[in-house]
Amino acid sequence: MEKILLIEDNEALRENTAEILSLGNYEVITAENGKIGVEKAIAHVPDLIVCDIMMPVLDGYGVFQIISMNENLQHIPFIFLSAKSERVDLRKGMEMGADDYITKPFTDAELINAIRARFEKQRIQQSRGGKAIDTWYQIIADLGNKDEMHEALVNHDIIEYKKKQFIYSEGQHPNKLYYIETGKVKVYKTSDTGKELITGLLSSGDFFGHIPLIENVVYDEFAETLEESTIRVIPRKEFEHLITTNQEIALKVIKLLANNISEKEQQLVALAYHSLRKRVADALLTLKRKYANASDDNFSMAISREDLANIAGTATESLIRTLSDFKNEKLIEIKEGKITILEEKKLANLYN
């Protein structure tokens, strides 16, 4: 019999929900607030946790963060339960890594079906056993081969994101590795004054979020979609197991990290020593390198001026003036918000 921990501060709802779960043939442990819920999770190690968000002492988000940091508990499926139905609250729960989110009021069937779905998915994943290891070996061994990576990742969870939607935020605890199936993502840092600097542009076939997983630290950056994107997620445990038990995979990941460091060093040099015109030209060429199709003669892309300025490391007003100069020099064309590169070689050969 599967064991479910129910954390809910409303006594009537807690008792009614516990009764529903008991009738569904589950063993139920209840807790009236987040602090007690964490203590009971540690003591009993449930098979699944259903947790309210707005609670005294420790709220649901706090419970999830503590559970996620505990090696004995972080594998447990976690379902948020809340009266909050605003999209921003739902996304916050899912972006933190929760498995599902049920809004109140809910029917008996909705609750039971959500729980059964999580248990069924867990059973399928466990039945794969060694297959997951082979899958990840193929993924890491073939970094750069997007077709094979796509095929290897097909059985992992996929999340659909809207444009300008956060994937993770600074200060959150990582529990997944991310792989972009479709779409575009920016990774950026912010200053104390809120100024952004884009440190990474990602597209289909790219992995991201791996450095905090390896270092076992919280995110020190933000990841946000530039357009509608579909992203597959790989559980932290699966990733960690492979890089600690397979030397060849570990070497592949080290190579990936080395490439990341090299790109960051080049970006720092550009920010420190390149002129404004050179930085803006480099930003445009970076967009083309990351997002152009092989068949594109003249690369064109719609991107906000703020994002482009944050790639170049300059003020938006300065970027707009420089783009206007490039347009007058017929290096680029700007039409309906889209920037088209007309003279790639001239942009690349601009004097510093």
PETA-V983557 format. One record per residue. N is the residue number from 1. PHI is phi in degrees with one decimal (NA if undefined). D_FIRST is the distance of its C-alpha to the first C-alpha in Angstrom with 2 decimals. Layout:
BEGIN
n: <N | N>
phi: <PHI | PHI>
d_first: <D_FIRST | D_FIRST>
END
This chain:
BEGIN
n: <1 | 2 | 3 | 4 | 5 | 6 | 7 | 8 | 9 | 10 | 11 | 12 | 13 | 14 | 15 | 16 | 17 | 18 | 19 | 20 | 21 | 22 | 23 | 24 | 25 | 26 | 27 | 28 | 29 | 30 | 31 | 32 | 33 | 34 | 35 | 36 | 37 | 38 | 39 | 40 | 41 | 42 | 43 | 44 | 45 | 46 | 47 | 48 | 49 | 50 | 51 | 52 | 53 | 54 | 55 | 56 | 57 | 58 | 59 | 60 | 61 | 62 | 63 | 64 | 65 | 66 | 67 | 68 | 69 | 70 | 71 | 72 | 73 | 74 | 75 | 76 | 77 | 78 | 79 | 80 | 81 | 82 | 83 | 84 | 85 | 86 | 87 | 88 | 89 | 90 | 91 | 92 | 93 | 94 | 95 | 96 | 97 | 98 | 99 | 100 | 101 | 102 | 103 | 104 | 105 | 106 | 107 | 108 | 109 | 110 | 111 | 112 | 113 | 114 | 115 | 116 | 117 | 118 | 119 | 120 | 121 | 122 | 123 | 124 | 125 | 126 | 127 | 128 | 129 | 130 | 131 | 132 | 133 | 134 | 135 | 136 | 137 | 138 | 139 | 140 | 141 | 142 | 143 | 144 | 145 | 146 | 147 | 148 | 149 | 150 | 151 | 152 | 153 | 154 | 155 | 156 | 157 | 158 | 159 | 160 | 161 | 162 | 163 | 164 | 165 | 166 | 167 | 168 | 169 | 170 | 171 | 172 | 173 | 174 | 175 | 176 | 177 | 178 | 179 | 180 | 181 | 182 | 183 | 184 | 185 | 186 | 187 | 188 | 189 | 190 | 191 | 192 | 193 | 194 | 195 | 196 | 197 | 198 | 199 | 200 | 201 | 202 | 203 | 204 | 205 | 206 | 207 | 208 | 209 | 210 | 211 | 212 | 213 | 214 | 215 | 216 | 217 | 218 | 219 | 220 | 221 | 222 | 223 | 224 | 225 | 226 | 227 | 228 | 229 | 230 | 231 | 232 | 233 | 234 | 235 | 236 | 237 | 238 | 239 | 240 | 241 | 242 | 243 | 244 | 245 | 246 | 247 | 248 | 249 | 250 | 251 | 252 | 253 | 254 | 255 | 256 | 257 | 258 | 259 | 260 | 261 | 262 | 263 | 264 | 265 | 266 | 267 | 268 | 269 | 270 | 271 | 272 | 273 | 274 | 275 | 276 | 277 | 278 | 279 | 280 | 281 | 282 | 283 | 284 | 285 | 286 | 287 | 288 | 289 | 290 | 291 | 292 | 293 | 294 | 295 | 296 | 297 | 298 | 299 | 300 | 301 | 302 | 303 | 304 | 305 | 306 | 307 | 308 | 309 | 310 | 311 | 312 | 313 | 314 | 315 | 316 | 317 | 318 | 319 | 320 | 321 | 322 | 323 | 324 | 325 | 326 | 327 | 328 | 329 | 330 | 331 | 332 | 333 | 334 | 335 | 336 | 337 | 338 | 339 | 340 | 341 | 342 | 343 | 344 | 345 | 346 | 347 | 348 | 349 | 350 | 351 | 352>
phi: <NA | -70.2 | -107.0 | -117.8 | -97.6 | -108.7 | -112.7 | -153.8 | -84.0 | -79.5 | -60.5 | -63.3 | -67.6 | -62.4 | -67.4 | -64.5 | -67.1 | -61.6 | -66.4 | -59.7 | -67.3 | -63.8 | -66.7 | -82.0 | 72.1 | -114.2 | -80.7 | -117.9 | -114.8 | -115.6 | -144.2 | -91.4 | -156.5 | -64.3 | -62.3 | -65.8 | -60.4 | -63.3 | -60.8 | -71.3 | -63.5 | -66.7 | -74.3 | -110.8 | 45.3 | -71.3 | -86.7 | -159.8 | -121.6 | -112.2 | -136.0 | -68.8 | -95.5 | -83.7 | -141.9 | -73.8 | 71.2 | -147.1 | -79.2 | -62.6 | -63.1 | -65.5 | -59.7 | -61.9 | -63.6 | -65.6 | -61.1 | -65.3 | -89.5 | -92.8 | -60.2 | -81.9 | -120.0 | -64.8 | -84.2 | -74.4 | -57.3 | -129.2 | -117.7 | -81.2 | -128.7 | -158.4 | -77.3 | -68.5 | -120.4 | -66.1 | -60.0 | -62.9 | -71.7 | -61.3 | -66.0 | -60.8 | -62.7 | -71.3 | -68.3 | -69.9 | 117.5 | -63.9 | -84.3 | -162.2 | -148.0 | -114.6 | -97.0 | -86.6 | -77.3 | -130.8 | -89.9 | -57.8 | -65.0 | -60.4 | -65.9 | -63.2 | -64.9 | -64.2 | -70.0 | -61.1 | -62.8 | -68.2 | -66.3 | -64.4 | -64.0 | -63.7 | -64.9 | -63.3 | -64.1 | -69.0 | -70.1 | -69.3 | 51.8 | -65.2 | -59.8 | -62.8 | -63.9 | -61.7 | -61.0 | -68.5 | -59.1 | -65.8 | -60.5 | -70.3 | -64.3 | -110.5 | -53.5 | 102.1 | -92.0 | -67.4 | -64.2 | -69.6 | -64.3 | -59.7 | -64.4 | -69.4 | -91.4 | -59.9 | -91.9 | -88.4 | -57.3 | -126.0 | -120.7 | -97.9 | -116.1 | -82.2 | -64.4 | 60.8 | -110.7 | -71.0 | -98.1 | -151.0 | -128.4 | -56.1 | 95.3 | -77.2 | -89.4 | -76.6 | -141.2 | -146.5 | -103.3 | -109.7 | -135.4 | -84.7 | -86.2 | -140.2 | 108.2 | -135.5 | -134.8 | -112.4 | -116.7 | -148.6 | -113.6 | -125.2 | -85.4 | -63.0 | -92.8 | 92.4 | -72.3 | -95.0 | -133.5 | -75.8 | -105.1 | -157.2 | -116.4 | -123.0 | -144.5 | -51.7 | 97.6 | -91.5 | -93.1 | -156.4 | 85.0 | -82.4 | -64.5 | -61.4 | -63.1 | -70.4 | -79.9 | 58.5 | -128.9 | -75.1 | -62.8 | -110.6 | -152.3 | -116.0 | -123.8 | -143.0 | -76.5 | -92.2 | -156.0 | -56.5 | -139.9 | -116.8 | -130.2 | -93.0 | -121.6 | -115.3 | -58.4 | -56.6 | -60.3 | -64.9 | -63.2 | -63.7 | -61.9 | -69.4 | -76.1 | -96.6 | -114.0 | -128.2 | -64.2 | -64.4 | -65.0 | -59.2 | -66.1 | -63.3 | -67.9 | -60.0 | -62.9 | -61.7 | -64.7 | -61.8 | -63.9 | -62.3 | -64.0 | -60.7 | -64.0 | -65.4 | -63.7 | -62.9 | -66.1 | -64.1 | -61.3 | -62.6 | -64.1 | -79.5 | -122.8 | -85.7 | -70.5 | -60.8 | -59.8 | -66.4 | -66.1 | -68.3 | -60.8 | -62.8 | -63.3 | -64.7 | -70.7 | -64.3 | -59.6 | -64.1 | -62.2 | -82.3 | -121.6 | -75.8 | -84.8 | -61.2 | -86.0 | -72.9 | -77.6 | -118.3 | -67.0 | -135.5 | -154.5 | -91.8 | -143.8 | -64.3 | -64.6 | -65.1 | -64.6 | -65.3 | -63.8 | -71.9 | -73.5 | -78.1 | 72.4 | -144.5 | -75.0 | -59.5 | -62.1 | -66.8 | -62.5 | -61.1 | -63.5 | -67.6 | -60.8 | -63.0 | -62.8 | -61.2 | -65.9 | -65.2 | -85.0 | 59.3 | -85.6 | -137.2 | -128.6 | -121.7 | -145.7 | 53.8 | 86.1 | -86.7 | -104.3 | -113.9 | -82.7 | -99.7 | -127.3 | -62.7 | -63.6 | -66.1 | -64.6 | -68.4 | -101.2 | -59.6 | -71.5 | -74.9>
d_first: <0.00 | 3.80 | 6.46 | 9.64 | 13.06 | 15.53 | 19.15 | 21.70 | 25.00 | 25.72 | 24.53 | 24.62 | 22.80 | 20.15 | 19.53 | 19.71 | 17.35 | 14.75 | 15.25 | 14.93 | 11.54 | 10.39 | 12.08 | 10.31 | 7.07 | 5.92 | 6.40 | 9.99 | 12.69 | 16.15 | 19.46 | 22.86 | 24.53 | 24.26 | 25.41 | 22.85 | 20.16 | 21.30 | 21.41 | 17.82 | 16.74 | 18.79 | 17.59 | 13.79 | 13.57 | 10.90 | 9.61 | 11.85 | 14.69 | 16.45 | 19.86 | 23.06 | 26.30 | 29.02 | 28.20 | 30.38 | 30.56 | 28.68 | 28.08 | 25.28 | 27.43 | 27.92 | 24.24 | 23.70 | 26.68 | 25.56 | 22.08 | 23.91 | 26.19 | 23.62 | 23.03 | 19.67 | 18.42 | 20.51 | 18.20 | 15.51 | 15.83 | 17.83 | 18.72 | 21.82 | 22.26 | 25.91 | 28.77 | 30.85 | 31.60 | 34.49 | 34.24 | 35.15 | 32.15 | 29.78 | 31.41 | 31.32 | 27.53 | 27.25 | 30.08 | 28.42 | 25.62 | 22.88 | 20.67 | 21.28 | 23.17 | 22.78 | 25.85 | 26.20 | 26.62 | 23.77 | 22.49 | 19.07 | 19.07 | 20.14 | 17.32 | 14.51 | 16.45 | 16.97 | 13.34 | 12.55 | 15.72 | 14.84 | 11.62 | 13.79 | 16.59 | 14.80 | 13.83 | 17.48 | 18.84 | 17.08 | 18.29 | 21.76 | 21.88 | 25.55 | 26.67 | 26.17 | 28.53 | 31.12 | 30.86 | 31.58 | 34.33 | 35.97 | 35.69 | 37.30 | 39.78 | 41.04 | 41.45 | 43.98 | 43.22 | 41.62 | 41.15 | 39.12 | 37.12 | 36.32 | 35.13 | 33.01 | 31.34 | 30.59 | 26.82 | 26.42 | 25.81 | 29.03 | 30.24 | 33.33 | 35.71 | 38.77 | 42.13 | 42.55 | 38.84 | 37.47 | 35.01 | 34.88 | 37.15 | 38.89 | 36.90 | 33.40 | 31.10 | 30.64 | 27.30 | 28.44 | 31.35 | 33.09 | 34.92 | 37.28 | 37.19 | 39.76 | 41.70 | 43.35 | 42.18 | 44.24 | 43.34 | 45.49 | 46.23 | 47.84 | 50.54 | 50.75 | 52.83 | 50.33 | 52.27 | 50.21 | 50.81 | 49.02 | 48.15 | 46.43 | 46.64 | 43.86 | 43.55 | 41.69 | 40.56 | 40.50 | 37.78 | 37.71 | 35.87 | 35.81 | 38.15 | 36.05 | 33.04 | 35.26 | 36.96 | 33.78 | 35.64 | 35.37 | 37.12 | 40.87 | 41.57 | 40.59 | 39.58 | 40.53 | 41.10 | 44.70 | 43.76 | 40.81 | 38.58 | 35.45 | 33.72 | 30.96 | 28.83 | 27.66 | 24.99 | 26.66 | 24.67 | 25.78 | 29.33 | 29.54 | 28.25 | 30.92 | 33.83 | 33.16 | 32.74 | 35.29 | 38.87 | 40.16 | 37.60 | 38.39 | 42.08 | 41.53 | 39.79 | 42.64 | 45.10 | 43.35 | 43.57 | 47.23 | 48.03 | 46.49 | 48.66 | 51.73 | 51.26 | 50.92 | 54.06 | 56.00 | 54.95 | 56.14 | 59.46 | 59.94 | 59.26 | 61.65 | 64.54 | 64.47 | 66.50 | 64.99 | 66.18 | 64.71 | 61.30 | 61.14 | 62.24 | 59.59 | 56.91 | 58.00 | 58.03 | 54.57 | 53.29 | 55.05 | 53.73 | 50.10 | 50.12 | 53.06 | 52.72 | 54.88 | 56.89 | 57.77 | 61.51 | 61.50 | 58.14 | 57.30 | 54.48 | 53.81 | 52.71 | 53.25 | 56.22 | 54.11 | 51.71 | 54.67 | 56.37 | 53.28 | 53.33 | 57.02 | 56.71 | 59.30 | 59.86 | 59.29 | 62.95 | 64.16 | 61.95 | 63.30 | 66.87 | 66.25 | 64.68 | 67.75 | 69.97 | 68.09 | 68.45 | 72.20 | 72.50 | 70.76 | 68.04 | 65.34 | 65.17 | 63.31 | 62.72 | 60.35 | 58.44 | 57.94 | 59.55 | 60.97 | 62.25 | 65.69 | 67.03 | 64.29 | 66.80 | 68.83 | 65.78 | 64.75 | 68.31 | 68.94 | 70.83 | 68.99>
END
